[in-house]
Amino acid sequence: MILNNLKPTKEKINTFLPLGSAFVVFAFLDVLTNTFLNYNLTGFLPQSLSYFFPLLLGYIGLYLIRIELSGIRFLDRLNKNINSSNFNAFLTLLILFIIIKAISPLMNWLVLEANFTGSSKDDCTGNGACWVFIKVWFNRLMYGLYPDVEQWRVNSAFILLFALVGIAFFVPQKIKKYFIIFLLFVYPFIGIKLLSGGSFGLTYVETAAWGGLSLTFIISAFAILFCFPIGVFLALGRRSSLPAIRYISIGFIELWRGVPLITVLFMAAVMFPMFLPDGTFIDKLIRVLIAITLFEAAYMAEVVRGGLQALPKGQYEAAKSLGMGYWRMNMLIILPQALKLVIPGIANTLLALVKDTPLIFVVGLMELAGMIGLAKTNPKWLGMAMEGYVFAGLVFWIICYAMSRYSQNLEKKLSTER
């Protein structure tokens, strides 16, 4: 009888909602004042009980307001999303309280006690972050060891790329395909020639000098550009009715998926040149690009194969009944539907590719994380690793979040569900 009286119901909403809300508000108020004002509202309680009291009080408050179909939109949404059960209520409070507790020291280190002005480590005082380190090394973090007077070429290459991609979104459909062909088959050679130089009056810059965030973009863009079509062909090959093509595709996929990327990079950069004929030279960056592309293509193939297997057999039969051949059937009927189904998986693979680029540091190519590793070993900046890796983490998060949001928008745009 007592338990039934304590169960929140719509008939008792006028009692339970104000009481539960008061408990939750007091719990958060206690945590906030304790964190930011260093004042404990429940200091009169024993220390062990006072520490966990807000969590217990908030838990009881969320239980009291867990009223099904209350008719209050905000309350119903809250109960559905974060207060649907006792476990969810406890987990919600625990996570929120941990975040609140972490905000104060984190903000102190990042902003309030941080140093933003100066030109050396000696200008960094206090317990906060030394963003002077990022300020002084910013140019190298962006361009690596690329000569300062030639960095306009890197900027020009990326501005041209972004301009072409932006224009491709607005041009008519008839012209758009020519932009795509130009981006896939012409621009890569223009970009590489602009960056490397050696002709048209441009000073030659060896790839060993390329680095920083620009190298991260270069490797990611080229690997994404080529791993996707290779992965599609491997997925089709694995489902082929021809044994030779099928087993070659299976062997390729399983081989590359069975070894770590760091091993593949080491083989491409160090051991592969040993198998080349005398006098044959392939640039290290080219070897690394090929290695990463083939490695990610194997994972892309399995993602695409999942989409192919998800399509009903009737789609294949309908295409064949229209007199379509193998390639026309796949390009016009099968692949558009299969790829739409696996957009999240494709995005996940491409995100992993971008985050794997720091591994090229082991073969002597210094992208963003590699340049931070080089900068932190400078005798004048010892101990600045934390600031560098926080900066790198923020940059990678922005890149990956932008890619994730684009994939979600693309998924909604191509969705046929009603």
SERORO-638447 format. One record per residue (C-alpha): residue number from 1; x, y, z; residue in one letter. Coordinates in Angstrom, 1 decimal, m for minus. Layout:
REM SERORO-638447
PT,num,east,north,up,residu
PT,NUM,X,Y,Z,A
...
END
This chain:
REM SERORO-638447
PT,num,east,north,up,residu
PT,1,0.0,0.0,0.0,M
PT,2,2.8,2.4,0.9,I
PT,3,4.7,1.6,m2.3,L
PT,4,1.5,2.2,m4.4,N
PT,5,1.1,5.6,m2.7,N
PT,6,4.7,6.6,m3.6,L
PT,7,4.3,5.6,m7.3,K
PT,8,4.1,8.7,m9.5,P
PT,9,0.9,8.9,m11.5,T
PT,10,m0.9,11.5,m13.5,K
PT,11,m3.6,11.8,m10.8,E
PT,12,m0.9,12.9,m8.3,K
PT,13,1.0,15.1,m10.6,I
PT,14,0.2,18.3,m8.6,N
PT,15,2.0,16.7,m5.6,T
PT,16,4.8,14.7,m7.2,F
PT,17,5.9,17.2,m9.9,L
PT,18,6.7,20.2,m7.5,P
PT,19,8.3,17.9,m5.0,L
PT,20,10.5,16.0,m7.5,G
PT,21,11.4,19.2,m9.3,S
PT,22,12.5,20.8,m6.0,A
PT,23,14.7,17.8,m5.2,F
PT,24,16.4,17.9,m8.6,V
PT,25,16.9,21.7,m8.5,V
PT,26,18.4,21.5,m5.0,F
PT,27,20.7,18.6,m6.1,A
PT,28,22.1,20.6,m9.0,F
PT,29,22.3,23.8,m6.9,L
PT,30,24.4,22.0,m4.3,D
PT,31,26.8,20.7,m7.0,V
PT,32,27.0,24.1,m8.7,L
PT,33,27.7,26.1,m5.5,T
PT,34,30.2,23.5,m4.3,N
PT,35,32.1,23.6,m7.7,T
PT,36,32.1,27.3,m8.5,F
PT,37,31.6,29.0,m5.2,L
PT,38,33.4,26.4,m3.0,N
PT,39,30.4,26.4,m0.6,Y
PT,40,28.7,23.1,0.4,N
PT,41,25.0,23.5,1.1,L
PT,42,24.9,20.1,2.8,T
PT,43,28.1,20.7,4.9,G
PT,44,26.2,20.0,8.1,F
PT,45,26.1,16.3,7.0,L
PT,46,28.9,13.8,7.5,P
PT,47,31.5,14.2,4.8,Q
PT,48,30.9,10.8,3.1,S
PT,49,27.1,11.4,3.1,L
PT,50,27.4,15.0,2.0,S
PT,51,29.5,14.0,m1.1,Y
PT,52,26.9,11.6,m2.4,F
PT,53,23.8,13.4,m1.1,F
PT,54,23.1,15.4,m4.3,P
PT,55,23.2,12.2,m6.4,L
PT,56,20.8,10.5,m4.0,L
PT,57,18.5,13.5,m3.8,L
PT,58,18.5,14.0,m7.6,G
PT,59,17.8,10.3,m8.1,Y
PT,60,14.7,10.5,m5.8,I
PT,61,13.6,13.7,m7.6,G
PT,62,13.8,12.1,m11.0,L
PT,63,11.8,9.1,m9.8,Y
PT,64,9.0,11.4,m8.5,L
PT,65,8.6,13.2,m11.8,I
PT,66,8.7,10.0,m13.9,R
PT,67,5.0,10.3,m14.7,I
PT,68,3.8,8.5,m17.8,E
PT,69,1.7,10.5,m20.3,L
PT,70,1.6,13.5,m18.0,S
PT,71,0.3,15.8,m20.8,G
PT,72,3.2,18.2,m20.3,I
PT,73,5.3,18.1,m23.4,R
PT,74,8.7,19.0,m21.8,F
PT,75,8.2,16.5,m19.0,L
PT,76,7.2,13.7,m21.3,D
PT,77,10.2,14.3,m23.5,R
PT,78,12.5,14.4,m20.5,L
PT,79,11.2,11.2,m19.2,N
PT,80,11.4,9.5,m22.6,K
PT,81,15.0,10.5,m23.3,N
PT,82,16.9,10.6,m20.0,I
PT,83,14.5,9.4,m17.3,N
PT,84,12.9,6.3,m18.7,S
PT,85,14.1,4.0,m15.9,S
PT,86,16.0,4.1,m12.6,N
PT,87,19.2,3.1,m14.3,F
PT,88,18.9,5.9,m16.9,N
PT,89,18.1,8.4,m14.2,A
PT,90,21.2,7.5,m12.2,F
PT,91,23.4,7.4,m15.2,L
PT,92,22.1,10.9,m16.3,T
PT,93,22.8,12.5,m13.0,L
PT,94,26.2,10.9,m12.7,L
PT,95,27.4,12.1,m16.1,I
PT,96,26.0,15.6,m15.6,L
PT,97,27.6,15.9,m12.1,F
PT,98,30.9,14.7,m13.5,I
PT,99,30.8,17.3,m16.3,I
PT,100,29.9,20.1,m13.9,I
PT,101,32.8,19.1,m11.6,K
PT,102,35.2,19.0,m14.5,A
PT,103,34.2,22.4,m16.0,I
PT,104,35.9,24.5,m13.4,S
PT,105,39.4,23.1,m13.5,P
PT,106,39.2,22.6,m17.3,L
PT,107,38.2,26.2,m17.9,M
PT,108,40.9,27.4,m15.6,N
PT,109,43.6,25.5,m17.5,W
PT,110,42.2,26.3,m21.0,L
PT,111,41.3,29.9,m20.6,V
PT,112,41.3,31.7,m17.2,L
PT,113,44.9,30.8,m16.1,E
PT,114,46.2,30.2,m19.6,A
PT,115,48.9,32.4,m21.3,N
PT,116,48.2,33.7,m24.8,F
PT,117,50.9,36.4,m25.3,T
PT,118,54.6,36.1,m25.5,G
PT,119,57.3,34.5,m27.7,S
PT,120,59.0,32.0,m25.5,S
PT,121,58.4,29.4,m22.8,K
PT,122,59.6,32.0,m20.2,D
PT,123,56.5,34.0,m20.9,D
PT,124,54.2,31.2,m19.6,C
PT,125,53.5,31.6,m16.0,T
PT,126,50.9,30.0,m13.6,G
PT,127,49.2,26.7,m13.8,N
PT,128,47.3,27.3,m17.1,G
PT,129,48.0,26.2,m20.6,A
PT,130,50.8,27.8,m22.6,C
PT,131,49.1,28.7,m25.9,W
PT,132,52.2,30.7,m26.7,V
PT,133,53.6,27.3,m27.8,F
PT,134,50.9,27.0,m30.5,I
PT,135,51.3,30.6,m31.5,K
PT,136,55.0,30.4,m32.1,V
PT,137,54.8,27.0,m33.9,W
PT,138,51.6,27.7,m35.7,F
PT,139,53.2,28.1,m39.1,N
PT,140,55.1,24.8,m38.8,R
PT,141,52.0,23.0,m37.6,L
PT,142,50.2,24.1,m40.7,M
PT,143,52.9,23.7,m43.4,Y
PT,144,55.6,21.5,m41.8,G
PT,145,59.1,22.3,m43.1,L
PT,146,57.8,23.8,m46.4,Y
PT,147,59.8,26.9,m47.2,P
PT,148,58.1,30.1,m45.9,D
PT,149,58.4,32.0,m49.2,V
PT,150,56.8,29.1,m51.1,E
PT,151,53.8,28.5,m48.8,Q
PT,152,51.6,30.5,m51.1,W
PT,153,51.6,27.5,m53.4,R
PT,154,50.1,25.3,m50.7,V
PT,155,47.4,27.9,m50.0,N
PT,156,46.7,28.3,m53.8,S
PT,157,46.3,24.5,m54.2,A
PT,158,43.8,24.3,m51.4,F
PT,159,41.9,27.4,m52.4,I
PT,160,41.6,26.1,m55.9,L
PT,161,40.3,22.7,m54.6,L
PT,162,37.7,24.3,m52.3,F
PT,163,36.6,26.7,m55.1,A
PT,164,36.1,23.8,m57.5,L
PT,165,34.2,21.7,m55.0,V
PT,166,32.0,24.7,m54.0,G
PT,167,31.2,25.6,m57.6,I
PT,168,30.3,21.9,m58.3,A
PT,169,27.4,22.2,m55.9,F
PT,170,25.8,25.1,m57.8,F
PT,171,26.5,24.4,m61.5,V
PT,172,23.8,22.7,m63.7,P
PT,173,23.7,18.9,m63.7,Q
PT,174,24.9,18.7,m67.3,K
PT,175,28.1,20.6,m66.4,I
PT,176,28.6,19.1,m62.9,K
PT,177,29.8,15.8,m64.3,K
PT,178,32.7,17.6,m66.1,Y
PT,179,33.7,19.3,m62.8,F
PT,180,33.7,15.9,m61.1,I
PT,181,35.9,14.4,m63.9,I
PT,182,38.2,17.4,m63.6,F
PT,183,38.5,16.9,m59.8,L
PT,184,39.1,13.2,m60.1,L
PT,185,41.5,13.0,m63.0,F
PT,186,43.0,16.4,m63.7,V
PT,187,43.2,18.4,m60.5,Y
PT,188,45.4,15.9,m58.6,P
PT,189,48.2,16.3,m61.1,F
PT,190,47.8,20.1,m61.0,I
PT,191,47.9,20.1,m57.2,G
PT,192,50.9,17.9,m57.0,I
PT,193,52.8,19.9,m59.6,K
PT,194,52.0,23.1,m57.8,L
PT,195,53.2,21.8,m54.5,L
PT,196,56.3,20.0,m55.7,S
PT,197,57.4,22.5,m58.3,G
PT,198,60.4,21.9,m60.5,G
PT,199,58.8,23.5,m63.6,S
PT,200,57.0,26.6,m64.8,F
PT,201,59.5,28.7,m62.8,G
PT,202,58.5,27.1,m59.5,L
PT,203,61.3,26.0,m57.1,T
PT,204,61.4,22.3,m56.4,Y
PT,205,60.3,21.3,m52.9,V
PT,206,61.0,17.7,m51.9,E
PT,207,58.1,15.8,m50.2,T
PT,208,60.2,15.4,m47.1,A
PT,209,59.6,19.1,m46.4,A
PT,210,55.8,18.7,m46.7,W
PT,211,54.1,18.4,m43.4,G
PT,212,51.7,19.8,m40.8,G
PT,213,48.0,20.1,m41.3,L
PT,214,48.4,20.6,m45.1,S
PT,215,50.0,17.1,m45.4,L
PT,216,47.1,15.6,m43.3,T
PT,217,44.7,17.1,m45.9,F
PT,218,46.7,15.9,m48.8,I
PT,219,47.0,12.3,m47.6,I
PT,220,43.3,12.2,m46.5,S
PT,221,42.0,13.7,m49.8,A
PT,222,44.0,11.4,m52.1,F
PT,223,43.3,8.3,m50.0,A
PT,224,39.5,9.1,m49.9,I
PT,225,39.5,9.9,m53.6,L
PT,226,41.0,6.5,m54.6,F
PT,227,40.0,4.1,m51.8,C
PT,228,36.3,4.4,m52.5,F
PT,229,36.2,3.3,m56.2,P
PT,230,38.8,0.6,m55.5,I
PT,231,36.6,m0.6,m52.6,G
PT,232,33.5,m0.7,m54.8,V
PT,233,35.3,m2.8,m57.4,F
PT,234,36.6,m5.2,m54.7,L
PT,235,33.1,m5.6,m53.3,A
PT,236,31.7,m6.4,m56.7,L
PT,237,34.6,m8.8,m57.3,G
PT,238,34.0,m10.6,m54.0,R
PT,239,30.4,m11.3,m55.1,R
PT,240,31.4,m12.2,m58.7,S
PT,241,30.3,m15.6,m60.1,S
PT,242,33.8,m16.0,m61.7,L
PT,243,36.0,m18.0,m59.3,P
PT,244,39.3,m16.3,m60.2,A
PT,245,38.0,m12.7,m59.7,I
PT,246,36.1,m13.7,m56.5,R
PT,247,39.1,m15.5,m54.8,Y
PT,248,41.5,m12.7,m55.8,I
PT,249,39.2,m10.1,m54.3,S
PT,250,38.7,m12.2,m51.1,I
PT,251,42.5,m12.8,m50.8,G
PT,252,43.2,m9.1,m51.3,F
PT,253,40.6,m8.0,m48.7,I
PT,254,41.6,m10.5,m46.1,E
PT,255,45.3,m9.8,m46.5,L
PT,256,45.0,m6.1,m46.0,W
PT,257,42.5,m6.4,m43.2,R
PT,258,44.7,m8.9,m41.4,G
PT,259,47.7,m6.6,m40.8,V
PT,260,47.9,m3.4,m38.8,P
PT,261,48.3,m0.1,m40.7,L
PT,262,51.6,0.7,m39.0,I
PT,263,53.0,m2.5,m40.4,T
PT,264,51.8,m1.6,m43.9,V
PT,265,53.4,1.8,m43.7,L
PT,266,56.7,0.4,m42.5,F
PT,267,56.7,m2.1,m45.4,M
PT,268,55.8,0.6,m47.9,A
PT,269,58.4,3.1,m46.7,A
PT,270,61.3,0.8,m45.7,V
PT,271,61.1,m2.6,m47.2,M
PT,272,59.3,m2.1,m50.5,F
PT,273,62.3,m0.1,m52.1,P
PT,274,64.5,m3.2,m51.5,M
PT,275,62.4,m5.2,m54.0,F
PT,276,62.7,m2.6,m56.8,L
PT,277,65.2,m2.9,m59.6,P
PT,278,68.4,m0.9,m59.3,D
PT,279,68.0,2.7,m60.3,G
PT,280,64.2,2.7,m59.7,T
PT,281,62.9,5.2,m57.2,F
PT,282,59.4,5.9,m56.0,I
PT,283,58.9,8.8,m53.6,D
PT,284,58.2,7.9,m50.0,K
PT,285,55.0,10.0,m50.0,L
PT,286,53.7,8.2,m53.1,I
PT,287,54.4,4.8,m51.4,R
PT,288,52.6,5.8,m48.2,V
PT,289,49.6,7.1,m50.2,L
PT,290,49.4,3.8,m52.1,I
PT,291,49.7,1.8,m48.9,A
PT,292,47.0,3.8,m47.0,I
PT,293,44.7,3.8,m50.1,T
PT,294,44.9,0.0,m50.5,L
PT,295,44.5,m0.6,m46.7,F
PT,296,41.4,1.5,m46.5,E
PT,297,40.0,0.1,m49.7,A
PT,298,39.8,m3.3,m48.1,A
PT,299,37.6,m2.0,m45.3,Y
PT,300,35.6,0.1,m47.8,M
PT,301,34.9,m3.1,m49.8,A
PT,302,33.3,m4.9,m46.9,E
PT,303,31.1,m1.8,m46.1,V
PT,304,29.9,m1.7,m49.7,V
PT,305,29.4,m5.5,m49.8,R
PT,306,27.1,m5.2,m46.8,G
PT,307,25.0,m2.8,m48.8,G
PT,308,24.9,m5.1,m51.8,L
PT,309,23.8,m8.0,m49.7,Q
PT,310,21.0,m5.9,m48.1,A
PT,311,19.3,m5.5,m51.5,L
PT,312,16.5,m8.0,m52.3,P
PT,313,17.2,m10.4,m55.2,K
PT,314,14.2,m8.9,m57.0,G
PT,315,16.2,m5.8,m57.8,Q
PT,316,18.7,m7.8,m59.8,Y
PT,317,16.0,m9.7,m61.5,E
PT,318,14.1,m6.6,m62.4,A
PT,319,17.2,m5.0,m63.9,A
PT,320,18.0,m8.1,m66.0,K
PT,321,14.4,m8.2,m67.2,S
PT,322,14.9,m4.8,m68.7,L
PT,323,17.8,m6.2,m70.7,G
PT,324,20.6,m4.5,m68.7,M
PT,325,24.1,m6.0,m68.7,G
PT,326,26.2,m6.5,m65.7,Y
PT,327,27.9,m3.1,m65.5,W
PT,328,24.8,m1.1,m66.5,R
PT,329,22.7,m3.0,m63.9,M
PT,330,25.2,m2.3,m61.1,N
PT,331,25.9,1.3,m62.0,M
PT,332,22.3,2.4,m62.6,L
PT,333,20.2,0.1,m60.3,I
PT,334,22.2,m1.8,m57.7,I
PT,335,25.0,0.5,m56.5,L
PT,336,22.9,3.7,m56.1,P
PT,337,20.6,1.8,m53.7,Q
PT,338,23.4,m0.2,m52.0,A
PT,339,25.6,2.9,m51.3,L
PT,340,22.6,4.8,m49.9,K
PT,341,22.1,2.1,m47.3,L
PT,342,25.7,2.1,m46.1,V
PT,343,26.4,5.9,m45.9,I
PT,344,27.0,5.6,m42.2,P
PT,345,29.5,2.8,m42.7,G
PT,346,31.3,4.7,m45.5,I
PT,347,31.5,7.8,m43.3,A
PT,348,32.8,5.7,m40.5,N
PT,349,35.6,4.3,m42.7,T
PT,350,36.6,7.7,m44.0,L
PT,351,36.7,9.1,m40.5,L
PT,352,39.0,6.3,m39.5,A
PT,353,41.2,7.1,m42.5,L
PT,354,41.6,10.7,m41.5,V
PT,355,42.4,9.8,m37.9,K
PT,356,44.9,7.2,m39.0,D
PT,357,47.1,9.7,m40.9,T
PT,358,49.2,10.5,m37.8,P
PT,359,50.7,7.0,m38.1,L
PT,360,52.8,8.2,m41.0,I
PT,361,55.1,9.8,m38.4,F
PT,362,56.7,6.4,m38.0,V
PT,363,58.1,6.5,m41.5,V
PT,364,59.5,10.0,m41.2,G
PT,365,56.6,12.1,m42.7,L
PT,366,55.4,14.7,m40.2,M
PT,367,51.8,15.7,m40.5,E
PT,368,50.1,17.7,m37.8,L
PT,369,50.7,15.3,m34.9,A
PT,370,54.2,14.6,m36.2,G
PT,371,55.1,18.3,m36.2,M
PT,372,53.8,18.6,m32.6,I
PT,373,56.0,15.6,m31.7,G
PT,374,59.0,17.4,m33.3,L
PT,375,58.1,20.8,m31.6,A
PT,376,57.8,19.4,m28.1,K
PT,377,61.4,17.9,m28.3,T
PT,378,62.8,21.4,m29.0,N
PT,379,65.0,22.3,m26.0,P
PT,380,63.3,25.7,m25.7,K
PT,381,59.8,24.1,m25.5,W
PT,382,60.2,21.0,m23.4,L
PT,383,57.1,20.1,m21.5,G
PT,384,54.6,21.6,m24.0,M
PT,385,53.2,18.3,m25.2,A
PT,386,49.8,18.7,m23.5,M
PT,387,49.0,22.0,m25.3,E
PT,388,50.1,20.6,m28.7,G
PT,389,48.0,17.4,m28.4,Y
PT,390,44.9,19.3,m27.2,V
PT,391,45.3,21.6,m30.3,F
PT,392,45.7,18.6,m32.6,A
PT,393,42.7,16.8,m31.0,G
PT,394,40.5,19.9,m31.5,L
PT,395,41.5,20.2,m35.1,V
PT,396,40.8,16.5,m35.8,F
PT,397,37.5,16.8,m34.0,W
PT,398,36.4,19.7,m36.2,I
PT,399,37.4,17.8,m39.3,I
PT,400,35.7,14.6,m38.3,C
PT,401,32.6,16.4,m37.0,Y
PT,402,32.2,18.3,m40.3,A
PT,403,32.5,15.0,m42.2,M
PT,404,30.0,13.4,m39.9,S
PT,405,27.4,16.2,m40.3,R
PT,406,27.8,16.1,m44.0,Y
PT,407,27.2,12.3,m44.1,S
PT,408,24.1,12.8,m42.0,Q
PT,409,22.7,15.5,m44.2,N
PT,410,23.5,13.3,m47.3,L
PT,411,21.7,10.4,m45.6,E
PT,412,18.6,12.5,m45.0,K
PT,413,18.7,13.9,m48.5,K
PT,414,18.8,10.5,m50.1,L
PT,415,16.4,8.8,m47.7,S
PT,416,13.3,7.4,m49.4,T
PT,417,11.5,6.5,m46.1,E
PT,418,8.2,8.2,m45.5,R
END
